[in-house]
Amino acid sequence: MKLKDKFVITINRELGSGGRTIGKLLADRLGVPFYDKALIQELEKKYDLTAQEIERLKGQKHNWWADFKRSLKIMPSFAAPQLIPGSSSIPDFLITDDIFQSEKEILKGIAADESCVMAGRSAFFVLRDHPNHLSILIQAGMETRISRLMEKRNISREEAVKIIKDVDKARERYVKKYTGTSRYDTRNYDLVFNVDGHTEDDIVDLIMNYIQK
């Protein structure tokens, strides 16, 4: 991956692995925007970015996302909470074909316009043909994931286990439906990390070391 050229780093992660935090830290380190599921879906809802509307915008503009972003006065270093309040998002099992198509076009528009880090949303697959793309999978052992979720959400061990199993199943079903592959197939990634015994900063250091070499 060449940092001097426009690039995109996609991060797929297991719930409770700290993957979103790693993605945000990496984006901060690189000085580029960070996009995740909640922000993409809030953009869709707030600005009615349906697949049909995006097709209309694409028909009018060569780079519709760049013009759209300028119209909203979104700065290159923005973070999701600064742009749109709240972090709610549509559960993967409620995603429709139209929502997936609009999200796919948003991801492609972003990647065509600017260097960035993206977490989730099957971006690893949607942007697989991007000429300067680094794809990363962040995983963790079940005990690490349980402990992290219990602490983050202040819930019991039993609740954490159930949430992890339900989310794992839903995300795998979503990825298989829309990409025809498994999110656990390591052939989809350039780098795979197990974060057990490491901090988020440790993982970011490893990724930066790989990129810079």
C-alpha positions in Angstrom: 0.0 0.0 0.0 1.3 3.4 -1.0 0.6 6.3 1.5 1.5 8.9 -1.1 -1.5 7.8 -3.3 -5.2 7.7 -2.4 -5.7 4.7 -0.2 -8.4 2.8 1.7 -8.0 0.5 4.7 -10.9 -1.7 5.5 -11.3 -3.4 8.9 -13.5 -6.3 9.5 -13.7 -7.3 13.2 -15.4 -9.5 15.7 -17.6 -8.0 18.3 -15.6 -7.5 21.5 -12.2 -7.5 19.7 -11.7 -3.7 19.9 -11.6 -3.5 16.1 -13.6 -0.3 15.8 -11.2 1.4 18.3 -8.2 0.1 16.4 -9.7 1.5 13.2 -10.3 4.9 14.7 -6.8 5.1 16.2 -5.3 4.0 12.9 -7.2 6.7 11.0 -6.1 9.3 13.6 -2.5 8.2 13.2 -2.7 8.5 9.4 -4.6 11.7 9.5 -7.6 10.5 7.4 -11.3 10.1 8.1 -12.8 7.1 9.8 -16.1 5.6 8.6 -18.2 2.9 10.3 -21.6 1.2 10.1 -23.4 3.8 12.3 -22.1 6.8 10.3 -22.9 5.3 6.9 -26.4 4.4 8.0 -27.0 7.8 9.6 -26.0 9.4 6.3 -28.4 7.2 4.4 -31.3 8.0 6.7 -30.6 11.7 7.3 -30.1 12.6 3.6 -32.3 9.9 2.0 -29.4 8.3 0.1 -31.3 5.4 -1.4 -29.9 3.4 -4.3 -32.1 5.3 -6.7 -31.1 8.7 -5.3 -27.4 7.8 -5.6 -27.9 6.7 -9.2 -29.5 10.1 -9.9 -26.6 11.9 -8.3 -24.1 9.8 -10.1 -25.8 10.7 -13.4 -25.4 14.4 -12.7 -21.9 14.4 -11.2 -18.7 12.7 -12.2 -17.8 12.3 -8.5 -21.1 12.6 -6.7 -19.6 11.9 -3.2 -17.1 14.7 -3.4 -19.8 17.2 -4.4 -22.2 15.8 -1.8 -19.5 16.1 0.9 -18.7 19.7 0.0 -22.4 20.6 0.1 -22.5 19.3 3.7 -19.2 21.1 4.5 -17.8 17.9 5.9 -14.2 18.5 6.7 -11.5 15.8 5.8 -10.8 15.1 9.5 -14.4 14.8 10.7 -15.4 12.0 13.2 -18.9 10.5 13.3 -20.1 12.1 16.5 -19.2 15.5 15.2 -21.2 15.1 12.1 -24.3 13.3 13.3 -25.4 12.9 16.9 -26.2 9.4 18.1 -24.7 6.0 17.1 -27.8 3.9 16.3 -27.7 1.7 13.3 -29.8 -0.9 11.5 -29.2 -4.5 12.7 -27.6 -6.6 9.9 -30.5 -9.0 9.8 -32.8 -6.1 8.9 -30.7 -4.9 5.9 -32.6 -5.0 2.6 -31.2 -5.3 -0.9 -31.8 -1.7 -1.5 -30.0 -0.6 1.7 -27.1 -2.8 0.8 -26.9 -1.3 -2.7 -27.0 2.3 -1.4 -24.3 1.5 1.2 -22.1 -0.1 -1.5 -22.3 3.0 -3.6 -21.6 5.2 -0.6 -18.5 3.2 0.2 -17.3 3.3 -3.4 -17.9 7.1 -3.6 -15.9 7.7 -0.4 -13.0 5.5 -1.6 -12.9 7.2 -4.9 -12.8 10.7 -3.3 -10.3 10.4 -0.4 -8.0 8.2 1.6 -9.8 6.8 4.6 -10.2 3.9 7.1 -13.5 2.0 7.0 -14.8 -0.5 9.6 -17.4 -3.2 8.7 -20.1 -2.9 6.1 -18.5 -5.6 4.0 -16.1 -2.9 2.7 -13.4 -5.6 2.4 -15.4 -7.1 -0.4 -17.0 -4.0 -1.9 -13.6 -2.4 -2.3 -11.6 -5.5 -3.2 -10.7 -4.1 -6.6 -9.5 -0.7 -5.3 -5.9 -0.2 -6.6 -4.5 0.9 -3.2 -6.5 -1.2 -0.6 -5.3 -2.8 2.6 -7.8 -5.3 4.1 -7.5 -6.2 7.8 -9.4 -8.7 10.1 -9.3 -8.2 13.8 -10.2 -11.2 16.0 -9.9 -12.1 19.7 -10.4 -15.2 21.9 -13.9 -15.7 23.3 -12.8 -14.9 26.9 -11.3 -11.6 25.7 -14.5 -10.7 23.8 -16.7 -11.6 26.7 -14.7 -9.6 29.2 -14.6 -6.6 27.0 -18.3 -6.7 26.3 -19.2 -7.1 30.0 -17.1 -4.1 30.9 -18.2 -1.9 28.0 -21.9 -2.6 28.4 -22.0 -3.3 32.1 -23.8 -6.7 31.5 -23.5 -10.2 32.9 -21.3 -12.9 31.4 -24.4 -14.8 30.2 -25.7 -11.7 28.4 -22.4 -11.1 26.8 -22.1 -14.7 25.5 -25.6 -14.5 24.0 -25.0 -11.2 22.3 -21.7 -12.3 20.8 -23.2 -15.5 19.5 -26.2 -13.7 18.0 -24.1 -11.0 16.4 -21.6 -13.5 15.0 -24.4 -15.5 13.4 -26.1 -12.4 12.0 -22.9 -10.9 10.6 -21.9 -14.1 9.0 -25.3 -14.5 7.4 -25.2 -10.9 6.2 -21.7 -11.3 4.6 -22.5 -14.6 2.9 -25.8 -13.2 1.5 -24.2 -10.1 -0.1 -20.7 -11.2 -0.9 -20.9 -15.0 -1.4 -17.9 -15.5 0.9 -17.3 -15.9 4.7 -16.1 -13.1 6.8 -13.8 -15.7 8.5 -12.1 -16.7 5.2 -8.6 -15.3 5.7 -8.0 -15.2 1.9 -10.1 -12.0 2.0 -7.5 -10.1 4.0 -4.0 -8.9 3.8 -3.5 -8.9 7.6 -5.2 -10.9 10.3 -4.6 -10.1 14.0 -5.6 -11.9 17.2 -5.6 -9.1 19.8 -5.3 -11.3 22.9 -2.6 -10.0 25.1 -2.2 -6.8 23.1 -3.6 -3.2 23.5 -5.3 -1.4 20.7 -2.2 0.8 20.3 0.0 -2.3 20.0 -2.1 -3.5 17.0 -2.0 0.0 15.4 1.8 0.0 15.8 2.0 -3.3 14.0 -0.2 -2.1 11.2 1.7 1.1 10.8 5.0 -0.8 10.7 3.6 -3.0 7.9 2.4 0.0 6.0 5.6 2.0 6.3 7.7 -1.0 5.1 
